[in-house]
Amino acid sequence: MLTITEFTKKYGVKFTVNHNDKMAGLASLSTSPLCNSLCMERAKNPATICSHCFSVTMQKRFKGLREMLERNSKVLTTIIIPAEDMPRLYSETGYFRFEAFGDLASEIQVVNYFNMAAANPHIKCAIWTKNPWFIDRAMNIYGIAKPENLTIIVSSYLVNDPMPQLKAKYTFIDKIFTVYTKEYAAENGIEINCGGRACAGCGRCYENAGGEIVNELLK
């Protein structure tokens, strides 16, 4: 297998291996919401979590991050990388995240992520997406199956709404991730089970454990 360095040299795709705070000890591969028309359209609606996008804020501050994610978007969403070129993934925790900064924008992107996870059975992978139909289409068009070491989490784009209709429609979804305001959570008895701990010490999503509901407070 290619090393991360060799893969980056060949395809120009870069990984994030120095996460801080909640994602300390994890590695990830992401694209840019600035290159994703679905992300940009949702961000116009103040009822969506997309209108609070931390990734867009960070990219305005850090030019290098913006350029890296833009380059990743151009490659990962348009070119099916041969399975034999998939790199060997590594993280301190053994956890790897697809899309820490962006979201799915094409079926080709799904193929690349599925192949990368399948090539690294020693790593527990997870992907958060607000666009699960790309996964559905990719599985039908390319005849691919979800790797055993990949947890698929649908991320509700509406604040205070878990959007259960998505989980009902797409059987490959393992978990529903929803962001709630403090007031709504208190008034409606919503259990917040994400946000107060580090991903490395929790593992709920990457181990596909702890039930299908994952709730976080709006920051």
Secondary structure, DSSP 8 states (H G I E B T S, - for coil): -B-HHHHHHHH----B----GGGTT-EEE---GGG-HHHHHHTT-TTBGGGG-HHHHHHHH-HHHHHHHHHHHHHHTT----GGG-B----SSSEEEE-SS-----HHHHHHHHHHHHT-TTSEEEEEES-THHHHHHHHHH-----TTEEEEEE-SBTT---HHHHHH-TT--EEEEEE-HHHHHHHT----BSSS-HHHH-TTTTT-S-SEEEEE--
